[in-house]
Amino acid sequence: MSTLAQLLDSLPEEQRIILTAHYLRGKSAADIAGTLGVPQKSVENIIAIGKAQLLKALE
């Protein structure tokens, strides 16, 4: 089984940055969106998709 760090490293850079900021640094989707200059809904979608991908990989 892969470690979480390896799984995160396998994600596209933008997705990895957003998931790390949200789950490991405790940033809200609104904060991340403001920092990156992207819509909050885009960040929320990336978080949801990334979480699903990580959970599937951990099965």
Secondary structure, 3 states (H helix, E strand, C coil): CCCHHHHHHHCCHHHHHHHHHHHHCCCCHHHHHHHHCCCHHHHHHHHHHHHHHHHHHHC
